[in-house]
Amino acid sequence: MVKKISIVVPIYNQEKYLNKSIPSVLNQTYGDIEIILVNDGSTDSSMEMVNFYAKKDERIKVVNKANGGLVDATLAGIENATGDYIAFLDPDDYWGKDFLFNLIKESDNEDIIASGFYYDFKGQLRPYPLSETKVYMGDELKNLRGTFLHNESTEGIPNTLFFSRWNKIYKKEIVDKAWVKFSECKNITLGEDSIFTYLVLGCSSSVKTIAGINSYYYNIGNQNSMMKTGTINSYITKARLAKDTLLKLIENPNDNHIAYALYYYLIETLYSRTLNSSKKDFYDFRKIMDRDADYLSSIRIISKSYKKISSKVKVNARVYLPKGLYYFEKKLFMDRAKSLKSYVVDVKYALRASLKMKKSFSYELKHKRRRTNAFKDLNEKISLLDERIYPILKKYEYKTTDFSNCPIEKNVFVFWWDGFENAPEIVKRCLASVRKTYSDCRIIEISKENYRDYTNINKIIESDFYKGKISVQTFSDILRFNLLKNNGGLWIDATIFFLDYFPMFEKLKSKSFESLCFSTSSEFFKYGTISCSWSGYFIASRKESVFVNAMNEVFEEYYLKYRDYTIYFFIDAAFMLAKKYGIDNAVLDNIQFFPNDMFLLSKLLYREYDAKCIEDLKKVPQKLAWFSEGLVGENTFYKKVLIEGVI
């Protein structure tokens, strides 16, 4: 029997996100739904947007009310729900098209069904799977209610269930039972999800958790900073109110620890933010918490619950270790330890590379150090590079590619210096995916043995590369533009894995150069008002286009003049300046955009395989690391996707 699902979306001043969140609900493959959009007295254009969608789809029910806060808006949505199940969506988050279907298909009449999800930070996805697929009943369910927010063996919030409302669906009758007590929480503005979860667990007789990652995208790019003392004090007051309210709702005194765990984790959010702010902010915050009786009680309760001595020490250090020493241990010492570790890795890498390629150890160490400081150097030295590179680009500023003399050549270049027969297994798997994806093209494997057959790289640059003055990474950047200038075609980094086809050659019919712009691209690099709109991993060009000629000359002339490329990300500086000066009809202003994460597979590679993730992986080419970082289990993404080719 098909079950109707009511989706409750509480909305207050969310005009920025509604054109993404509401369509994600309307596009669900599970069709028997009603959508309850609760406008909680918005003062922006949210209400107009809600009405616009309501006119387009009769499944939408609009509730317009005076501002009463998130809990009040949620309660209003529940009151108006008529479905067999209820789901919740925060208006700044969004769903994949199968989100509801993936939950309801797992139902065997459980009261609550929960699944994993994605954290979404401006397009960068971090998977959050639940610990196991399991049905909780009886004593196990009672234990889950007491430990979903904190348990004795996990540092941090456990991933057995997760505390939020939104990674679950609930039987309507269960939510109705919890509604009465939840209605006492209208003044709560922090921790309301944890309170709601505690209440519905108490009304349930069976709960199912699904270990896999479902397509809920939780927007963590919309988290506001609160570093001002007044704001911090207000936050602490709200956190204490949440704790006190939950204490009143708890019927069994043995569960009181849950309220203190809630307070502890709400305060932990501020600890993290102040540590990442300034020493003064941290000291001011620590001064407040050292005198906070509720926080000291929560520390004692959390510490007592842990089995491991190390966990007890970490918790108690927050208040019993002198603030200066604690700050040093958490911030400065870790930073320095990281730097020391990086230095050791740099030395090992440089020694290995210098022995392998018979290059100078000092050059290899310099290249590795530049890689470590790559982002910092790029941002600090872009103005200097602008002064140096513009004279080279100037002569290309008003030139445009003549399509009649610059043909599209269906070459695909993939480069591995030592040859693909000697490449790591991941690289070989990536090459196989290229061959499968671009089977109608000429796949050309470039290595140290044959690159000269396709290029005319300056002899001084080539000689200095062999001496070790130029890194392999930078030489590959030189190589890609020279290859595309002379031959035309598509450059694909050797660690790009394809699960679907991308129309690079088709795009060249109307432009001279193409790449991919991802949701994370603009965050990678900005220069003034100009944002990154390319990926150097994956570029295509007509033969002899103005753009690749310009980039080829930048690499050549810059080195011949300065005998060094200055920074690790020289290619991105060159791209940025080509965009700034509108090279080749401003081709970098018209790169195709994909609002997806090209590093998602690398985050999933050694996790248990979950078919629900495949749609997200297919949306963009996936960038991997050439070295293995985990065990290749029988049911991992590595085994299923890279080896078995499951798509």
DATATA-V547165 format. One record per residue. RES is the residue in one small letter. SS is DSSP state (hx for helix, st for strand, lp for the rest). Layout:
RES|SS + RES|SS
This chain:
m|lp + v|lp + k|lp + k|lp + i|st + s|st + i|st + v|st + v|st + p|st + i|st + y|lp + n|lp + q|lp + e|lp + k|lp + y|lp + l|hx + n|hx + k|hx + s|hx + i|hx + p|hx + s|hx + v|hx + l|hx + n|lp + q|lp + t|lp + y|lp + g|lp + d|lp + i|st + e|st + i|st + i|st + l|st + v|st + n|st + d|st + g|lp + s|lp + t|lp + d|lp + s|lp + s|hx + m|hx + e|hx + m|hx + v|hx + n|hx + f|hx + y|hx + a|hx + k|hx + k|hx + d|lp + e|lp + r|lp + i|st + k|st + v|st + v|st + n|st + k|st + a|lp + n|lp + g|lp + g|lp + l|hx + v|hx + d|hx + a|hx + t|hx + l|hx + a|hx + g|hx + i|hx + e|hx + n|lp + a|lp + t|lp + g|lp + d|lp + y|st + i|st + a|st + f|st + l|lp + d|lp + p|lp + d|lp + d|lp + y|st + w|st + g|lp + k|lp + d|lp + f|hx + l|hx + f|hx + n|hx + l|hx + i|hx + k|lp + e|lp + s|lp + d|lp + n|lp + e|lp + d|lp + i|st + i|st + a|st + s|st + g|st + f|st + y|st + y|st + d|st + f|st + k|lp + g|lp + q|st + l|st + r|st + p|st + y|st + p|lp + l|lp + s|lp + e|lp + t|lp + k|st + v|st + y|st + m|st + g|hx + d|hx + e|hx + l|hx + k|hx + n|hx + l|hx + r|hx + g|hx + t|hx + f|lp + l|lp + h|lp + n|lp + e|lp + s|lp + t|lp + e|lp + g|lp + i|lp + p|lp + n|lp + t|lp + l|lp + f|lp + f|lp + s|lp + r|lp + w|lp + n|lp + k|st + i|st + y|st + k|st + k|hx + e|hx + i|hx + v|hx + d|hx + k|hx + a|hx + w|hx + v|hx + k|hx + f|hx + s|hx + e|hx + c|hx + k|lp + n|lp + i|lp + t|lp + l|lp + g|lp + e|hx + d|hx + s|hx + i|hx + f|hx + t|hx + y|hx + l|hx + v|hx + l|hx + g|hx + c|lp + s|lp + s|lp + s|st + v|st + k|st + t|st + i|st + a|st + g|st + i|st + n|st + s|st + y|st + y|st + y|st + n|st + i|lp + g|lp + n|lp + q|lp + n|lp + s|lp + m|lp + m|lp + k|lp + t|hx + g|hx + t|hx + i|hx + n|hx + s|hx + y|hx + i|hx + t|hx + k|hx + a|hx + r|hx + l|hx + a|hx + k|hx + d|hx + t|hx + l|hx + l|hx + k|hx + l|hx + i|lp + e|lp + n|lp + p|hx + n|hx + d|hx + n|hx + h|hx + i|hx + a|hx + y|hx + a|hx + l|hx + y|hx + y|hx + y|hx + l|hx + i|hx + e|hx + t|hx + l|hx + y|hx + s|hx + r|hx + t|hx + l|hx + n|lp + s|lp + s|lp + k|hx + k|hx + d|hx + f|hx + y|hx + d|hx + f|hx + r|hx + k|hx + i|hx + m|hx + d|lp + r|lp + d|lp + a|hx + d|hx + y|hx + l|hx + s|hx + s|hx + i|hx + r|hx + i|hx + i|hx + s|hx + k|hx + s|hx + y|lp + k|lp + k|lp + i|hx + s|hx + s|hx + k|hx + v|hx + k|hx + v|hx + n|hx + a|hx + r|hx + v|hx + y|hx + l|lp + p|lp + k|hx + g|hx + l|hx + y|hx + y|hx + f|hx + e|hx + k|hx + k|hx + l|hx + f|hx + m|hx + d|hx + r|hx + a|hx + k|hx + s|hx + l|hx + k|hx + s|hx + y|hx + v|hx + v|hx + d|hx + v|hx + k|hx + y|hx + a|hx + l|hx + r|hx + a|hx + s|hx + l|hx + k|hx + m|hx + k|lp + k|lp + s|lp + f|hx + s|hx + y|hx + e|hx + l|hx + k|hx + h|hx + k|hx + r|hx + r|hx + r|hx + t|hx + n|lp + a|hx + f|hx + k|hx + d|hx + l|hx + n|hx + e|hx + k|hx + i|hx + s|hx + l|hx + l|hx + d|hx + e|hx + r|hx + i|hx + y|hx + p|hx + i|hx + l|hx + k|hx + k|hx + y|hx + e|lp + y|lp + k|lp + t|lp + t|lp + d|lp + f|hx + s|hx + n|hx + c|lp + p|lp + i|lp + e|lp + k|lp + n|st + v|st + f|st + v|st + f|st + w|lp + w|lp + d|lp + g|lp + f|hx + e|hx + n|hx + a|lp + p|lp + e|hx + i|hx + v|hx + k|hx + r|hx + c|hx + l|hx + a|hx + s|hx + v|hx + r|hx + k|hx + t|hx + y|lp + s|lp + d|lp + c|lp + r|st + i|st + i|st + e|st + i|st + s|lp + k|lp + e|lp + n|lp + y|hx + r|hx + d|hx + y|lp + t|lp + n|lp + i|lp + n|lp + k|hx + i|hx + i|hx + e|hx + s|hx + d|hx + f|hx + y|hx + k|hx + g|lp + k|lp + i|lp + s|lp + v|hx + q|hx + t|hx + f|hx + s|hx + d|hx + i|hx + l|hx + r|hx + f|hx + n|hx + l|hx + l|hx + k|hx + n|hx + n|hx + g|lp + g|st + l|st + w|st + i|st + d|lp + a|lp + t|lp + i|st + f|st + f|lp + l|lp + d|lp + y|lp + f|lp + p|lp + m|hx + f|hx + e|hx + k|hx + l|lp + k|lp + s|lp + k|lp + s|lp + f|st + e|st + s|lp + l|st + c|st + f|st + s|lp + t|lp + s|hx + s|hx + e|hx + f|hx + f|lp + k|st + y|st + g|lp + t|lp + i|st + s|st + c|lp + s|lp + w|lp + s|lp + g|lp + y|lp + f|st + i|st + a|st + s|st + r|lp + k|lp + e|lp + s|lp + v|hx + f|hx + v|hx + n|hx + a|hx + m|hx + n|hx + e|hx + v|hx + f|hx + e|hx + e|hx + y|hx + y|hx + l|hx + k|hx + y|hx + r|lp + d|lp + y|lp + t|lp + i|lp + y|lp + f|lp + f|hx + i|hx + d|hx + a|hx + a|hx + f|hx + m|hx + l|hx + a|hx + k|hx + k|hx + y|lp + g|lp + i|hx + d|hx + n|hx + a|hx + v|hx + l|hx + d|hx + n|hx + i|lp + q|st + f|st + f|st + p|lp + n|lp + d|lp + m|lp + f|lp + l|hx + l|hx + s|hx + k|hx + l|hx + l|lp + y|lp + r|lp + e|st + y|lp + d|lp + a|hx + k|hx + c|hx + i|hx + e|hx + d|hx + l|hx + k|hx + k|lp + v|lp + p|lp + q|st + k|st + l|lp + a|lp + w|lp + f|lp + s|lp + e|lp + g|lp + l|lp + v|lp + g|lp + e|lp + n|lp + t|st + f|hx + y|hx + k|hx + k|hx + v|hx + l|hx + i|hx + e|lp + g|lp + v|lp + i|lp
